[in-house]
Amino acid sequence: MIFIRFLKKLFISIWKDCTPWQAALIISIMLLILITLIISFVQVIVPFTYIAV
C-alpha cells in the first residue's frame, strides 16, 4: 500500500512540475521500467515454484 501511495504522489508531482510532454515522457519511461520489472520477477519466481512443488 505504501508503494502504491508513493507512486501516486510521484506521478502527481511529475504532472505538476513538468510540461505535459515531459510528464508524458517521464511517466511512460517509468511505466515501461515497472512492466519490465514485473515480467522479470514473474519469470524468476514461476520456475522456483515448480521446483518447490
Contacts in CASP RR format, 6 or more apart in sequence:
PFRMAT RR
TARGET T0000
AUTHOR 0000-0000-0000
METHOD contacts of the structure
MODEL  1
MIFIRFLKKLFISIWKDCTPWQAALIISIMLLILITLIISFVQVIVPFTY
IAV
10 30 0 8 1.000
11 27 0 8 1.000
14 23 0 8 1.000
14 26 0 8 1.000
14 27 0 8 1.000
15 23 0 8 1.000
15 27 0 8 1.000
18 26 0 8 1.000
END
